[in-house]
Structures are given as C-alpha cells and as structure tokens.
C-alpha cells in the first residue's frame, strides 16, 4: 500500500526535515509517535533470549535473537531488527525500546554469532546469504500466538538495510508474512550493478521506507532517488524516501566519530570513510528512534490508528 495513503502523511516527513535543517531540538520529534497506539511501560514488556534454525548455503545455523513482547490482551504487531556489518550494536536496542513502548514486539537478530563472524569485514560474501535468517525469523514469529501474524515488518541498518531492500522484492512463500520494511542507508548505488543485488520491483502488498544521509560516502547524494525513479510507476508508489541533511552512514550510532574501510564505499571504488556523530544526534537517540517508529507504522505495518 502506498505510504501516502496512510493516516500519517508525507507532510510529517517534510516537517522532520525542516526541523533538522533548522536545528530545532530533535526530542520534539517524539511527539510524532502516534498517540493512538497504546503505550507500554517497561514493566509490561516480556523479554527473552531465543534461538531458531535457519538453512543457509547447505548449512543449518542456530540463530540467536532477543525477543521483546509488550503485554496485551490481543495479538501485537512485530518488527524484525537486522544489524549492520558490525553486528549487534546500540542502534538495535534504541529502535527496539521505542517500538516496544509504542506497542510493537521486536525480534533483534544476531546473524554473525552462528557463522563465527566478528563483524566489520568479517561478514558473509553476499547479503543474500543472510536472507534465510529472515525467513526463519518470520516462521518463528508465526509460531507465537502473542504476535499478530498479519502485521510484521522489518527495519535494518546498512547490511540490514540491504536485507530490507532485497526482502521488498521477495515474492517467495517464505517472505509472504512481511508487509512493511525500513531500510536505513542501504547503499543505493549497488543495486542492478553488483551481481544478485537486483532491485527492479516492489512486491505488491509491501511498503518500503528508505532512509539515507546526504553525507553518506557510500553513495552520491542522489543515488537513492535515482534508483527509485527507475522503477515502474506503480512500484514507486510503494516507496518513500527520507533523505536527511548532514547525516552520514550510521548517523544514529551513539559513538565517537570513527573511520572504517569498506570496498563498497565511494560507489564501489572502495576506501576509508568517517562516521560523524554530532552532539545533537547523541542527545536525540530516542527522538530519532521515534521517527522510525512512526515511519514503520505509516509504511503499513498497519493501520493501528483505525
């Protein structure tokens, strides 16, 4: 379903961008979290460390994950949280906390531990190698009677953002339960250029929000928009692009600025680039997470306000 047709309109995204440009306190963005969603107190959330199996490259893996489910008299929507190349970090917990408080269950995956990987450049050869983890996570959620099986979404960062992009094109039975996806800085230049990173359609019934930073040195500033414009018009209607000024790759990671080498940086030329975290962003983690809580809702996770 097109995001523009949901109860949160694109005007809200414009207001967010204006606030960012004007330096208005980002904490005010928490007001965008829909009040129609029942708020859950921390004590009303059930936390569990869980495992499930996934078959990847003819190998059976045991995937570890953190499951958080708000207590409710009825089934709740759920969001799968997918980390970046570095593995599990603060981004997953920040987004999960806000989503839990807004009434969503979250399932944050650890895709590297089962593979004996350390993160960074110690990662699988291809993002598609980790799609079976998502299929298995969806199946795991389908077995939980506390979850509304018709209202499942996914948010991913960098590598996880690429997962979201690829899952938006997946029309397999294993991906059928996934209806809304959020891709944070998903390296837009690479699609339809690097083998097996095809992005030529969005499956009917799925909505996709792409979040990019205009200072992200993986891409040129217009790469995500150019990618969307190449899609058929009907597929474009299923996508929103939120382009944040001054934001780098991993812009919401609350750490000191650091450097990282990646062969996919600089549009595939490779090189070392810097994550730049401003003091304003460091103080606004809940607000930034709140933006994505709203965006996931508006992507059609779900008509929670109806």
Backbone as a ProteinNet text record, in pm:
[ID]
protein_1_A
[PRIMARY]
XXXXXXXXXXXXXXXXXXXXXXXXXXXXXXXXXXXXXXXXXXXXXXXXXXXXXXXXXXXXXXXXXXXXXXXXXXXXXXXXXXXXXXXXXXXXXXXXXXXXXXXXXXXXXXXXXXXXXXXXXXXXXXXXXXXXXXXXXXXXXXXXXXXXXXXXXXXXXXXXXXXXXXXXXXXXXXXXXXXXXXXXXXXXXXXXXXXXXXXXXXXXXXXXXXXXXXXXXXXXXXXXXXXXXXXXXXXXXXXXXXXXXXXXXXXXXXXXXXXXXXXXXXXXXXXXXXXXXXXXXXXXXXXXXXXXXXXXXXXXXXXXXX
[TERTIARY]
83.8	0	87.4	51.2	131.4	132.7	249.9	260.1	175.5	165.9	93.4	-54	-106.8	-247.8	-277.8	-175.9	-198.3	-228	-255.4	-301.2	-191.5	-63.6	44.1	88.4	76.5	102.5	248	285.8	422.4	457.6	357.7	384.5	463.2	438.6	513	662.1	695.7	836.1	899.5	825.6	875.3	902.9	812.9	831.8	956.4	981.5	1101.1	1226	1230	1347.3	1368.4	1260.6	1271.2	1328.6	1281.6	1333.2	1481.4	1524.4	1665.5	1748.7	1701.5	1776.3	1785.6	1682.1	1679.1	1740.8	1783.4	1846.7	1751.8	1623.1	1527.1	1552.3	1532.7	1561.3	1489.8	1566.8	1509	1419.3	1433.3	1346.6	1199.4	1174.1	1035.1	972.7	1055.7	1001.9	929.4	954	881.4	730.8	694.1	551.6	490.2	574.4	521.3	478.5	523.7	480.9	330.3	256.2	110.7	50	-28.7	-91.5	-199.9	-244	-347.5	-294.2	-160.4	-101.4	-90.5	-137.6	-132.2	12.8	48.9	184.2	206.9	320.9	354.6	463	447.1	550.6	655	779.2	887.6	851.6	786	748.3	644.4	581.9	478.8	532.4	662.9	725.8	798.2	773.4	836.3	957.6	1074.9	1199.8	1246.8	1293.2	1350.5	1465.1	1568.5	1670.1	1625.3	1617.4	1560.7	1655.8	1634	1707.2	1610.4	1648.1	1573.5	1672.4	1636.9	1730.3	1700.7	1808.3	1799.4	1894.9	1852.7	1935.7	1996.1	2128.9	2198.5	2316.7	2319.3	2430	2454.3	2345.9	2351.5	2403.7	2396	2439.6	2324.8	2299.1	2195.1	2257.8	2204.8	2256.7	2156.2	2206.9	2122	2135.6	2030.5	2030.6	1982.6	2061.2	2021.9	1951.4	1859.5	1784.1	1731.2	1701.5	1639	1495.1	1402	1259.2	1200.2	1129.7	1059.5	915	821.1	678.7	601.6	538.3	453.8	336.1	303.9	188.6	61.2	-30.3	-151.9	-259.6	-384.6	-497.2	-520.3	-457	-471.7	-333.8	-328.5	-201.6	-145.2	-12.5	52.8	131.9	153.4	239.9	384.8	468.7	608.8	700.3	822.5	924.1	1052.2	1106.6	1235.2	1343.4	1444.4	1550.7	1679.3	1739.2	1852	1974	2082.1	2202.3	2282	2384.3	2474.5	2595.6	2696.5	2815.6	2887.9	2879.9	2949	2885.7	2767.9	2696.7	2605	2554.1	2462.7	2531.7	2463.1	2515.8	2399.8	2428.3	2330	2207.6	2219.9	2106.5	1987.7	2013.5	1903.8	1826.9	1898.5	1829.4	1754.7	1809.9	1740.4	1608.5	1613.9	1490.3	1392.8	1444.2	1356.6	1283.8	1353.6	1290.8	1173.8	1194.6	1085.9	970.5	1002	896	819.7	889.6	822.3	729.4	775.8	693.4	569.9	580.4	467.3	375.9	403.8	314.5	356.6	480.1	529.7	617.6	605.5	706.9	827.1	946	1065.9	1143.6	1206	1293.1	1424	1525.3	1655.1	1748.5	1792.8	1871.2	2020.5	2091.9	2238.1	2276.1	2304.7	2332.5	2477.9	2566.8	2709.1	2752.9	2696.2	2744	2733.7	2622.5	2603.5	2704.7	2759.7	2854.9	2999.7	3019.5	3154.1	3222.1	3143.5	3197.2	3209	3304.4	3331.8	3273	3225.4	3171.8	3276	3235.4	3322.6	3334.3	3456.5	3476.2	3470.8	3458.8	3433.2	3282.9	3235.3	3093.2	3073.1	2950.4	2928	2966.8	2983.7	3023.3	2913.6	2789.1	2676.4	2561.1	2489.2	2375.1	2270.3	2256.5	2156.4	2184.7	2309.5	2341.3	2268.7	2223.7	2156.5	2004.2	1949.9	1803.8	1736.6	1797.8	1734.1	1713.4	1796.3	1776.2	1642.6	1607.2	1481.3	1363	1374.9	1268.4	1244.1	1353.2	1340.2	1280.9	1317.4	1261.2	1110.7	1069.6	926.6	852.2	910.4	847.4	839.8	945.4	946.5	832.9	814.9	708.3	570.7	558.8	429.9	386.1	483	450.4	411.4	425.3	398.6	258.8	170.8	31.3	15.2	118.1	111.2	129.5	175.4	207.5	93.4	58.6	-36.3	38.2	11.3	89	67	-33.4	-59.3	5.6	76.2	134.1	279.4	362.6	504.5	586.7	683.5	770.8	916.3	1003.8	1147.7	1215.7	1311.7	1398.4	1542	1626.4	1765.2	1857.5	1982.8	2083.6	2199.6	2232.1	2343.5	2327.1	2403	2380.4	2233.4	2179.1	2037.5	1946.2	1991.3	1914.2	1909.9	2021.7	2023.1	1929.4	1928.2	1832.8	1690.4	1657.3	1522.5	1492.9	1589.3	1568.9	1542.6	1623.7	1606.2	1475.9	1438	1313.1	1192.3	1206.3	1096.4	1067.1	1165.7	1147.9	1114.2	1115.2	1096	947.9	915.8	778	762.6	855.9	853.1	755.6	707	617.8	682.3	816.1	884.8	879.8	864.2	863.1	722.7	622.2	485.9	434.3	485.6	432.6	485.5	574.3	640.4	576.1	519.9	442.9	502.4	590.6	646.8	793.6	875.4	1019.8	1078.2	1179.7	1253.2	1400.2	1460	1599.9	1679.7	1760.3	1845.6	1976.5	2006.8	2128	2170.1	2090.4	2109.1	2200.3	2291.8	2393.5	2326.1	2259.3	2170.5	2241.9	2368.8	2436.4	2450.1	2452	2492.9	2387.5	2259.3	2152.9	2152.4	2129.9	2127.2	2264.4	2368.4	2506.5	2590.6	2587.5	2660	2575.3	2634.8	2556.7	2470.5	2347.8	2249.4	2198	2224.3	2159.4	2058	1955.5	1854.9	1748.9	1710.3	1602.2	1524.4	1432.8	1357	1207	1165.9	1024.1	1008.9	890.1	849.5	725.1	728.9	619.2	490.3	380.8	250.8	222.5	169.1	136.7	248	365.9	476.5	502.7	537.1	573.8	716	789.8	931.2	961.3	1026.8	1080.8	1232.8	1294.6	1440.5	1485.4	1578.6	1632.6	1778.5	1813.8	1951.6	2004.6	2137.6	2204	2273	2257.3	2315.6	2467.4	2525	2670.7	2722	2642.2	2681.4	2777.2	2902.1	3003.8	3003.3	2909.2	2888.1	2825.2	2733.4	2654	2686.4	2646.8	2632.2	2496.8	2478.9	2355.2	2226.8	2227	2103.2	2082.8	2167.7	2162.4	2032.9	1983.8	1861.4	1741.3	1734.2	1623.3	1630.6	1751.4	1766.8	1724.6	1756.1	1717	1564.9	1497.9	1351.7	1290.1	1345.9	1288.3	1296.5	1383.5	1394.8	1290.4	1218.3	1116.1	989	906.8	774.3	696.2	608	535.9	458.9	398	318.7	406.6	531.1	622.6	673.5	692.9	734.7	633.7	506.8	402.7	411.7	488.7	503.1	627.1	697.7	823.8	817.5	875.1	904	1054.6	1109.1	1249.9	1258.8	1329.4	1356.7	1506.2	1545	1685.3	1720	1811.4	1842.4	1966.6	1955	2072.5	2172.2	2299	2410.5	2432.1	2351.8	2365.6	2463.3	2554.1	2647.4	2590	2665.5	2633	2632.9	2539	2527.6	2517.3	2441	2436.4	2383.5	2305.9	2244.6	2320.9	2438.5	2517	2585	2553.3	2597.8	2739.6	2836.3	2975.7	3057.6	3180.5	3271	3291.7	3314.8	3338.6	3455	3442.5	3544.6	3555.1	3663.8	3687.7	3671	3633.4	3611.9	3641.8	3713.3	3740.5	3637.1	3583.6	3490.5	3509.3	3524.4	3539.3	3415.2	3300.2	3178.4	3159.3	3244.8	3232.6	3267	3228.2	3256.2	3207.8	3083.6	3015.9	3094.3	3155.5	3225.6	3372.5	3421.2	3564.4	3645.1	3579.9	3646.2	3723.2	3737.7	3814.7	3772.1	3841.4	3815.1	3727.8	3625	3535.9	3509.4	3449.6	3428.4	3279.5	3245.2	3113.2	3121.7	3038.7	3041.7	2913.3	2928.2	2813.8	2818.9	2718.6	2717.6	2661.1	2694.5	2641.3	2488.9	2431.9	2285.7	2226.1	2287.3	2236.3	2256.1	2369	2393.4	2286	2234.3	2133.7	1992.7	1977	1842.7	1812	1880.6	1855.6	1709	1640.9	1500.5	1414.7	1447	1368.3	1386.7	1512.3	1537.1	1467.6	1476.5	1405	1256.2	1205.2	1063.6	1021.6	1111.1	1079.4	1051.9	1137.4	1123.4	1008	975.6	854.8	734.1	728.6	618	623	742.9	753.8	714.2	749.4	709.9	558.9	497.5	350.7	294.3	347.8	292.9	320.4	424.1	453.6	349.7	252.8	150.1	174.7	256.7	260.2	122.2	53.3	-51.8	-171.5	-236.8	-349.9	-386.5	-286	-308.9	-397.8	-406.4	-486.8	-631.3	-663.7	-800.9	-880.8
-119	0	124.1	225.9	346.6	414.1	459.4	524.9	651	722.4	848.4	829.5	707.8	683.9	644.8	639.4	600.4	722.6	696.7	805.2	904.4	868.5	965.2	1008.3	1136	1181.2	1220.6	1238.4	1276.8	1412.2	1495	1625	1611.6	1503.3	1482	1465.9	1398.5	1380.1	1514.2	1597.4	1730.1	1810.4	1802.5	1874.6	1826	1695.5	1640.6	1698.8	1702.6	1754.4	1901.6	1978.3	2120.5	2138.2	2056.9	2067	2035.6	1935.4	1900.2	2015.5	2075	2183.4	2304.7	2330.3	2449	2425.1	2302.1	2273.6	2272.8	2258.7	2252.1	2124.1	2125.3	2009.3	1886.3	1782.4	1662.3	1588.7	1615.7	1548.5	1579.8	1692.4	1726.1	1625	1549.8	1455.1	1340.2	1321.9	1217.8	1240.6	1364.6	1394.9	1331.5	1291	1228.9	1084.7	1022.6	885.5	885.8	804.9	814.2	786	879.5	864.2	758.5	722.8	620	481.9	467	338.7	331.3	223.8	209.4	204.4	288.4	293.3	183.7	118.2	10.9	57.2	32.8	62.1	-48.3	-13.5	-110.7	-237.8	-225.3	-342.5	-428.6	-380.3	-454.5	-520.6	-535	-596.5	-723.1	-832.2	-960.2	-978.3	-999.5	-1015.3	-1160.6	-1211.4	-1346.1	-1350.6	-1427	-1463.9	-1594.4	-1598.2	-1713.1	-1759.5	-1879.9	-1931.8	-2000.5	-2006.1	-2081.8	-2118.8	-2213.3	-2262.2	-2200.6	-2181.1	-2130.5	-2211.2	-2241.8	-2316.5	-2220.2	-2204.1	-2109.9	-2180	-2179.5	-2241.2	-2384.9	-2460.5	-2602.3	-2626.3	-2526.2	-2538.4	-2498.6	-2579.8	-2545.7	-2462.8	-2343	-2249	-2230.5	-2207.4	-2171.3	-2021.9	-1948.7	-1802.8	-1760	-1676.8	-1620.2	-1486.8	-1454.6	-1329.6	-1286.2	-1158.5	-1102.4	-1067.8	-1126.9	-1107.1	-1024.4	-919.5	-836.4	-823	-858.6	-857.4	-778.9	-667.8	-595.8	-681.8	-676.4	-749.7	-684.5	-766.4	-714.1	-820.2	-776.4	-869.4	-923.5	-863.4	-908.3	-919.9	-984.1	-1001.9	-866.5	-854	-726.7	-739.2	-628.3	-629.7	-649.2	-690.7	-719.1	-661.4	-630.1	-578	-658.5	-712	-778.8	-671.8	-674.7	-574	-641.4	-585.7	-651	-558.5	-608.9	-527.9	-504	-420.4	-392	-482.6	-447.8	-531	-548.1	-449	-456.1	-551	-601.3	-688.9	-609.4	-675.8	-610.5	-490.8	-377.8	-259.3	-178.8	-55.5	24.8	60	61.1	100.9	7.4	-121.5	-216.6	-195	-175.2	-157.5	-25.4	80.9	209.3	202.9	146.2	135.9	39.7	-70.3	-168.8	-108.1	-31.2	27.3	117.3	201.2	291.5	212.7	113.3	32	-44.6	-100	-169.7	-76.1	45.8	141.8	182.1	170.6	203.9	85	-28.1	-142.2	-249.3	-241.2	-340.1	-442.4	-568.2	-665.6	-645.8	-678.9	-672.3	-802.5	-841.8	-959	-913.6	-890.7	-841.2	-959.8	-977	-1093.9	-1071.4	-1180.7	-1183.7	-1283	-1232.3	-1319.1	-1365.7	-1298.6	-1329.2	-1441.8	-1448.4	-1546.5	-1689.3	-1721	-1857.2	-1892.1	-1791.1	-1812.6	-1796.9	-1767.3	-1748.7	-1624.1	-1520.8	-1397.7	-1289.7	-1198.2	-1093.1	-957.9	-943.5	-815.6	-733.4	-615.9	-536.9	-607.5	-631.4	-705.9	-856.3	-899.5	-1041.3	-1062.4	-1084.6	-1092.2	-1188.3	-1232.4	-1322.3	-1255.6	-1337.4	-1285.3	-1203.6	-1234.1	-1168.6	-1155.4	-1044.2	-1022.2	-1131.4	-1183.4	-1289.4	-1413.2	-1430.9	-1544.4	-1535.7	-1415.8	-1399.2	-1390	-1394.9	-1392	-1511.8	-1631.5	-1741.3	-1712.1	-1624.7	-1584.4	-1512	-1432.3	-1356.9	-1451.1	-1544.4	-1642.8	-1719.4	-1758.9	-1833.7	-1747	-1618.6	-1527.6	-1510.8	-1498.2	-1487.7	-1613	-1728.5	-1853.7	-1862.2	-1817.8	-1817.8	-1731.1	-1612.5	-1523.2	-1580.9	-1654.6	-1715.4	-1817.9	-1871.6	-1973	-1912.5	-1781.2	-1714.5	-1654.7	-1704.6	-1660.1	-1517.9	-1460.8	-1321.9	-1222.5	-1272	-1185.7	-1186	-1067.6	-1055.7	-1091.9	-1208.1	-1260.6	-1185	-1100.2	-1020.2	-882.2	-856.1	-723.4	-737.8	-775.9	-795.7	-709.5	-639.2	-554.2	-580.6	-503.6	-521	-386.7	-360.6	-243.2	-291.1	-241.8	-284.6	-167.9	-183.6	-78	-124.9	-49.9	-79.9	-220.2	-320.6	-457.5	-493.7	-462.8	-490	-408.1	-287.4	-207.3	-272.7	-333.6	-407.7	-528.1	-594	-702.9	-653.8	-536.1	-480.6	-456.9	-403.9	-379	-509.2	-610.8	-737.6	-805.6	-796	-856.9	-787.6	-660	-588.3	-644.9	-711.6	-769.8	-918.7	-978.2	-1122.1	-1158.6	-1248.7	-1292.6	-1440.6	-1491.3	-1632.4	-1656.6	-1779	-1808.8	-1779.2	-1794.9	-1769.9	-1623.5	-1533.1	-1390	-1331.9	-1417.6	-1368.6	-1291.1	-1318.8	-1253.8	-1115.3	-1065.7	-937.2	-828.8	-726.4	-628.5	-488.7	-454.2	-319.2	-326.8	-248.2	-255.1	-115.1	-99.2	26.4	-4.3	59.7	37.9	163.4	156.3	268.7	261.8	367	382.9	251.8	205.8	71.8	65.7	164	160.1	150.8	258.9	257.3	241.7	282.5	276.6	133.4	34.9	-100.8	-181.1	-143.3	-227.7	-222.4	-340.3	-358.6	-335	-324.6	-314.1	-430.8	-453	-565.6	-691.5	-802.4	-924.5	-967.4	-1003.5	-1056.5	-953.7	-825.7	-719.8	-650.7	-725.8	-672.7	-596	-481.2	-402.8	-339.5	-417.8	-374	-369.2	-407.9	-405	-409.9	-373	-395.4	-481.9	-593	-688.5	-623	-650.9	-598.3	-633.9	-537	-560.7	-524.9	-487.2	-446.2	-297.1	-232.6	-91.5	-77.7	17.7	33.8	180.6	204.6	336.5	327.7	412.4	420.5	546.7	531.4	645.3	660.6	774.6	797.5	925.5	932.9	1054.1	1123	1251.8	1324.1	1333	1297.8	1293.7	1149.3	1054.1	913.2	889.1	851.5	838.5	703.7	617.8	501.1	545.4	640.5	683.9	826.8	865	1005	1050.8	1181.7	1227.8	1186.8	1173.6	1143.2	997.8	908.8	770.3	699.3	721.9	652.2	700.5	830.4	883.5	832.7	827.8	778.8	632.6	553.7	412.9	399.4	479.6	473.1	516.2	619.6	673.3	575.4	476.9	377.9	268.1	263.7	161.7	196.9	98.9	130.1	220	300.5	398.9	334.5	220.6	156.9	110.5	73.2	33.6	155.2	265.5	387.6	430.1	400.2	438	360.3	254.2	172.3	209.8	316.5	354.6	500	527.6	663.8	674.6	790.6	820.1	935.8	913.4	1019.3	1045.8	1158.4	1195	1300.1	1266.7	1353.2	1437.2	1569.5	1654.3	1636.2	1644.7	1640.2	1501.7	1401.9	1270	1184.8	1114.5	1022.7	882	786.7	646.4	618.6	536.2	503	628.4	725.4	856.5	852.5	748.4	746.8	659.6	607.5	524.3	612.7	595.5	691.9	663.8	684.1	664.9	782.2	791.3	892	866.1	971.2	957.2	861.8	776.7	676.9	652.3	584.9	555.3	406.8	374.1	235	219.9	113.4	84.1	-16.3	9.5	-83.9	-77.2	-191.7	-190	-140.7	-133.7	-84.9	66.3	131.1	275.6	351.3	477.7	564.6	502.4	452.6	395.9	280.1	199.8	81.5	100.8	223.9	247.2	198.4	190.1	146.6	258.7	248.3	349.8	360.8	447.5	471.7	595.3	584.8	698.5	711.2	821.4	852.1	854.1	790.3	808.8	933.6	1031	1154.3	1164.1	1160.4	1170.5	1305.9	1388.4	1520.1	1512.7	1611.3	1616.6	1620	1688.3	1696	1557.2	1476.9	1342.3	1254.3	1273.2	1193.3	1215.2	1336.6	1367.4	1339.4	1286.6	1273.8	1132.3	1034	897.2	856.9	883.7	842.5	911	1036.1	1108.3	1049.5	1017.6	957.5	822.1	744.1	616.8	639.1	746.6	777.7	804	868.2	891.7	759	660.7	535.2	452.5	472.4	408.8	457.6	588.3	645.9	598.1	597.4	559.6	414.7	327.8	188.6	178	248.1	246.2	295.9	406.3	466.1	381.3	296	210.2	104.1	95.5	-1.6	-118.8	-107.1	-219.9	-234.2	-53.4	-135.5	-61.4	-25.6	53.4	50.3	74.2	67.2	179.2	287.2	400	385.9	281.2	266.3	178.4
0	0	0	-75.1	-79.4	56.8	97.8	227.4	231.8	120.8	120	153.2	140.3	165.4	309.2	395.5	532.3	616.9	746.6	833	866.6	846.2	863.2	724.5	691	554.9	537	411.5	378.7	438.8	469	528.9	658.8	732.8	856	828	717.8	684.4	647.5	575.4	541.3	668.1	764.9	890.3	963.7	957.9	1021.1	958.1	825	755.5	787.8	792.2	824.8	964.7	1060.4	1196.1	1201.3	1124	1122.5	1067.2	960.9	897.8	988.7	1063.6	1148.4	1284.6	1310	1437.5	1554.8	1530.1	1639.2	1717.3	1847.4	1932.2	1879.1	1850.9	1791.5	1888.8	2015.8	2111.6	2088.1	2023.6	1993.1	1898.5	1827.3	1730.9	1798.7	1925.1	1995.1	1988.5	1970.5	1959.6	1836.2	1740.8	1620.2	1642.8	1750.9	1777	1797.4	1723.1	1722.4	1858.8	1906.9	2036.9	2034.8	1913.5	1905.4	1939.8	1938.2	1974.3	2125.1	2183.6	2328.7	2374	2471.6	2520.7	2624.1	2614.4	2707.4	2803.1	2930.6	3028.1	3022.1	3062	3054.5	3128.8	3244.7	3322.3	3255.3	3149.9	3078.4	2952.1	2943.2	2826.3	2871.5	2802.8	2833.4	2744.5	2805.6	2731.5	2738.1	2623.9	2619.1	2519.6	2550.7	2452.9	2389.7	2256.5	2187.5	2078.9	2028.8	1913.8	1818.7	1692.8	1592.1	1482.7	1400.5	1299.5	1163.4	1086.5	950.3	863.8	740.8	646.8	545.9	551	463.9	399.2	265.5	191.2	236.5	242.7	278.9	420.5	504.8	643.4	735.2	836.2	933.7	1044.8	1062.7	1161.8	1274.1	1393.1	1506.1	1529.2	1495.2	1503.4	1642	1707.1	1836.3	1813.6	1901.4	1887.5	2023.7	2033.1	2151.9	2117.2	2190.7	2166.3	2279.7	2243.4	2341.6	2296.7	2385.6	2350.9	2456.8	2418	2513.5	2557.1	2683.3	2732.9	2681.3	2632.8	2571.4	2575.6	2578.1	2573.7	2433	2334.7	2196.1	2133.1	2017.6	1948.2	1905.1	1911.2	1880.8	1750.9	1678.8	1560.5	1602.2	1509.7	1540.8	1433.5	1474.4	1383.9	1402.9	1294.5	1295.5	1280.1	1367.9	1369.3	1321.3	1213.3	1146.5	1150	1207.3	1230.6	1103	1115.7	1005.7	1006.1	924.8	912.8	1045.4	1131.7	1259.4	1358.8	1327.4	1420.3	1512	1614.1	1707.4	1772.4	1775.8	1843.8	1900.6	1941	2012.6	1929.9	1799.5	1716.2	1736.6	1742.2	1758.8	1886.1	1996.6	2124.1	2129.5	2070.8	2072.8	1997.3	1876.2	1799.6	1865.7	1917.7	1981.7	2101.1	2183.1	2300.9	2264.2	2163.2	2123.1	2062	1980.9	1922	2029	2126.1	2236.5	2311.2	2338.4	2409.6	2328.2	2197.2	2109.5	2083.7	2148.3	2136.7	2038.4	1984.1	1890.2	1962.3	1928.1	1964	1872.5	1921.2	1837.8	1850.4	1740.3	1736.2	1674.5	1758.3	1711	1689.6	1565.5	1527.4	1549.9	1576.8	1571.8	1462.9	1344.4	1230.4	1226.7	1299.1	1289.4	1382.6	1503.2	1600.9	1547.2	1482.4	1430.5	1322.1	1257.6	1149.2	1196.3	1324.6	1376.5	1324	1290.4	1233.9	1339.7	1318.6	1416.7	1377.4	1255.8	1210.5	1137.6	1089.6	1004.3	869.9	825.2	700.4	722.3	848.4	878.3	871.1	749.7	720.2	603.5	577.9	463.3	332	229.5	99.1	33	64.5	-2.5	96.2	85.1	174.9	157.7	36.7	15	100.4	141.3	227.6	360.9	399.3	528.6	517.3	395.7	383.5	449.9	450.6	524.1	672.4	729.3	868.9	884.6	783.2	789.1	770.5	677	659.7	790.5	855.4	979.8	1091.3	1094.1	1194.3	1173.4	1046.8	1017.5	1062.6	1034.5	1076.4	1228.9	1295.8	1442.3	1497.1	1440.8	1487.7	1458.8	1348.8	1315.7	1419.9	1492.7	1593.3	1727.5	1740.9	1869.1	1865.8	1949.9	1948.9	1999.6	2059.6	2105.8	1992.1	1874.7	1760.9	1661	1610.2	1500.9	1371.9	1319.1	1207.9	1077.9	1072.2	952.9	960.4	1071.3	1091.5	1136.1	1040.1	1069	973.9	1030.1	949.7	981.7	918.1	935.8	923.2	1011.5	999.2	1004.4	912.3	907.4	881.5	926.5	918.2	830.7	725.4	637.4	577.9	623.8	576	595.1	712.5	736.6	648.2	610.3	515.9	378.9	337.9	212.1	222.8	338.1	360.8	336.2	391	372.2	225.3	150.8	8.3	-67.2	-39.8	-110	-70.7	57.1	100.4	39.5	5.3	-60.3	-197.8	-257.3	-390.6	-385.1	-265.2	-249.5	-258.2	-349.4	-367.1	-332.4	-252.6	-216.5	-102.2	-85	28.1	162.2	171.8	298.9	340	242.5	270.6	275.3	264.2	247.9	368.8	486.4	605.7	631.8	547.1	571	486.3	552.7	477.2	474.6	569.7	573.2	609.1	539	558.3	564.4	650	661.1	638	538.6	502.3	535.4	642	678.1	600.3	525.5	444.3	378.5	278.5	220.5	98.2	81.4	-24.7	-161.8	-198.8	-314.6	-447.6	-457.4	-586.9	-639	-546.8	-582.7	-657.1	-642.9	-697.6	-850.1	-906.4	-1051	-1115.5	-1033	-1082	-1030	-899.4	-839.6	-858.8	-899.8	-925.6	-807.9	-839.4	-744.3	-644.3	-670.1	-592	-683	-720.2	-811.7	-733.7	-789.3	-730.4	-845	-900.5	-1017	-991.5	-870.6	-837.3	-685.7	-639.7	-500.2	-506	-436.1	-441.7	-392.3	-460.5	-419.8	-273.6	-202.2	-62.5	34.2	-19.6	66.2	49	160.1	158	208	152.8	183.3	210.8	322.6	353.7	346.4	263.6	253.3	324.7	418.1	492.5	453.5	397.6	354	415.7	425.2	471.8	356	347	234.3	242.4	358.2	373.2	381	337.2	337.5	220.3	250.3	147.1	77	108.5	23.7	-108.2	-101.2	-216.1	-254.5	-374.5	-408.8	-356.9	-330.5	-266.1	-336.9	-467.9	-539.6	-575.1	-525.7	-571.3	-533.1	-412.8	-371.3	-451.5	-475	-553.8	-697.5	-754.2	-891.6	-901.8	-800.2	-800.1	-801.6	-721.2	-714.2	-846.7	-907.4	-1030.9	-1147.9	-1138.2	-1245	-1234.5	-1124	-1105.3	-1181.7	-1214.4	-1269.9	-1175	-1229.5	-1150.6	-1035.5	-1061	-955.5	-839.7	-868.6	-762.3	-685.2	-755.6	-687.8	-581.8	-605.4	-511.3	-379.8	-377.7	-257.4	-176.2	-218.2	-155.6	-109.7	7.1	49.8	69.6	38.4	62.2	160.3	270.6	368	362.9	304.6	288.8	392.4	483	597	568	573.5	552.4	665.7	631.6	727.7	788.4	753.3	813.3	733.3	804.2	741	745.6	695.2	715	865.3	910	1053.4	1138.6	1091.7	1156	1298.7	1334.1	1466	1565.2	1526.2	1615.7	1719.8	1848.4	1951.5	2000.6	1913	1949.1	1898.2	1946.6	1892.6	1743.7	1668.6	1525.5	1501.8	1399.1	1373.2	1223.8	1184.7	1044.6	1018.3	893.8	856.6	708.1	673.1	532.5	481.4	363.2	302.4	150.9	85.7	-61.1	-134.2	-64.8	-128.6	-111.3	-32.9	-12.6	-141.1	-144.5	-258.3	-389.1	-384.5	-501	-561.7	-474.3	-518.7	-546.9	-537.3	-557.4	-437.7	-322.6	-201.4	-135.6	-4.3	66.3	211	281.5	422.6	436.1	515.6	537.2	686.3	723.8	864.7	897.6	1010.5	1069.1	1155.3	1130.3	1207.7	1288.5	1419.2	1509.7	1577.9	1557.2	1618.3	1758.6	1841.1	1977.4	1975.2	1876.3	1867.1	1848.1	1761.1	1739.2	1861.1	1932.8	2051.6	2156.6	2164.6	2264.8	2219.6	2100.4	2044.2	2000.2	2055.3	2012.1	2022.5	2135.4	2142	2036.8	2006.5	1907.4	1769.2	1733.9	1603.6	1594.9	1701.5	1703.3	1689.2	1747.9	1736.7	1593.9	1516.1	1375.5	1306	1332.3	1260.9	1315	1440.8	1492.9	1415.1	1393.1	1315.9	1171.7	1112.8	972.9	950	1042.7	1027.8	1030.7	1122.9	1127.1	995.7	945.1	824.8	702.5	707.7	594.2	574.5	663.8	653	739.2	838.4	927.9	972.4	969.6	989.6	1015	1021.3	1046	1192	1271.7	1416.6	1465.2	1390.2	1435.7	1396.7	1326.1	1277.1	1371.1
[MASK]
++++++++++++++++++++++++++++++++++++++++++++++++++++++++++++++++++++++++++++++++++++++++++++++++++++++++++++++++++++++++++++++++++++++++++++++++++++++++++++++++++++++++++++++++++++++++++++++++++++++++++++++++++++++++++++++++++++++++++++++++++++++++++++++++++++++++++++++++++++++++++++++++++++++++++++++++++

